[in-house]
């Protein structure tokens, strides 16, 4: 399995074998593409005792925050769900996302474990944002990078799951899985 270079990402975008919405060549890197933070963040809501207790069997409540142009401070100990402005799609490659090194050096992580999109995934990336220190974020800041790898084997099984066609940040939908039954 190989990783596409920046020039190959551009070529495959032009051929329609992968797509990145709002493509801007200035965000193309040697082997990735920079994606930007959208302006909405979700945080899981506390219960009546003021504590956050998440139960995967249920549709957990969230609070919505809109990041103003002047920025918003994120604090350690909180999981912020955000999304990219860009949508990606490919029926031919495995798309992966990671934080930019400049963001990581400030103590900000953009995903806990959800770092790749299955073949066929189409939509914006939901980011599981955590921070080591208080940090200010801004809508539109380049927060992550998407890269593409070539799969080994047939690509006849495509993603059609519950997060397909995401047009904004999406909280966990594990409650629809019923994996505990």
N, C-alpha and C positions, 0 to 999 in steps of 0.2 A: 504494500500500500504506500503510495507516494503522496506528497503534499504538492498542490499546485503553486507555481510561482506567481508573482504579481502579473507578469505578462500573460501567463496562461489563464489567470482569473479573468483578465480583460478579454482575451480571445474567446473563452467559454461564455462570458456574458454576451458578447457580440453574436455568438452562434446560437444563443438561447438555451444552452445546456445547463446554465445556472443563471439566477437573476438576483440582483441586489437593487432594491428600489432606490430611487433618488441617487443613482450612481454618480459619483464625482471623482474623476481620475486623480484629483489632488489627495484623496484619502486612500489611494492604492499604495501598498507597501511592497517590499521585495517578495513576500509570500503570504500576505493577508490584506484585509481591507478594514480601515477604521470605521467603527459604528458609533453613533451618537446617542446620548441619553435623552429620552423623551421627557416631557414636563410633568408627568403624573407618577406619584409614588403611593403604594399601599403599605400599610402596617397593620398587623393583626391587632384587633381591639381587645382591651382587657375586659374581664368579666365584672360582675357586681362587686367583687372583693378588690378590684384594682389590679389583679394578676392576669397574666396571659397564660391560658391553658389551651393548647391546641389539641383537638381530637380528630384524627383522620377519618372517622366515621361520619363526621358532620361538616356542613358548609360553614366554616368558621367566619365570623364577622371581621371586617376590615374597616379601617379609617383611610379615607382618600386625602392626599395632600397634593396640591399643585405647586410645583417649584416656580417661584417668581423669577423674572429676568435677573433680579439682584442676587439670586442664589438662595440656597437653603442649607442649614447646617445639619449634618447627620451625626449621630452619637453612637458610641460603642454600646453593645448590649441590646441593640434593636436590629431586627431583620427588616430591611426595606425591600419591597418588591417594585422594580421599575421595569422599563422596557426600552428597547432601541427605537429610534425613529425609523430606521430601515427595516424592511422585510427582506427575507431571503427565501430562495426556493431552488431545489435541484432534484431531479429524478435520476441523476447520474453520479452525484458526489455526496459524500458525508460532510455536512457543514459543521464546523466546530467554532466555539467562541471562547475567548479568554480575555482577561483584562490587559490593558496596555501596561507596559513596564513602568511608565511614568506615573500611572495611577497606583500601581502596586507599591511603588516606592513612597507613596504618601499614606500607605496603610489601608487602602480601599480594595476590597475584593468584590467582583461582580457576579460570582457564582459559587455556590456551595458544592454541588455535585452535578448540576445539569449543564454540562459543557459541550454537548453535541446534539445536533438535530438529525433525526433519522432521515434516510433517503425519502424524498417526497414531502418532507415538512415544508409548509408554506406559511410564513407569517413573521411578525415581529418577535424578537427574543425577549422573554421575561428574564430579568436579572434578579438574582438573590444577593442583594448588596449588604455587606457588613463592613464596618470600619474599626480600625485599631485605635484611632484618636478622633476627636471631633474634626470634621472636615466639611468645607463648603462645596456644594455641587451646583452646577448651573444647567439649565435646559440647553440641549444642543452641544454640550461638551463631548469631545471624543473620549469615550470611556472604555471601549473594548475593541477587539479586533476579531473578525471572522476569517477563518481559513477553511480550505476545502481539501479533502483527501479522497483518493480513488479507492473504492471498495474492491475487495477480492470476491469474485463470484457473481452470480446473477443478481440483478437489481429489480426483480419482478415483484417483490413485496415492498409496497410503499406505505409510508406513514399516513394513517387516516384517523388518528386518535383525537382525544378530547381537546387538544390545544391547537389543532389544525386551523389555519386561517386567522390566527391571532392578529387583531388590529390594535391592541393595546396590552397593557400589563394584565396578567391573569393570575389570580391566586390559585392555590392548590385545589385541584378537583379530585383528589384521591377518594373522596366520599362516594364518587360514582363507580369506583372500581369494585367495591364489595369484596375485596380480596380476603377479608377476615371471615367470610361466611362459608 
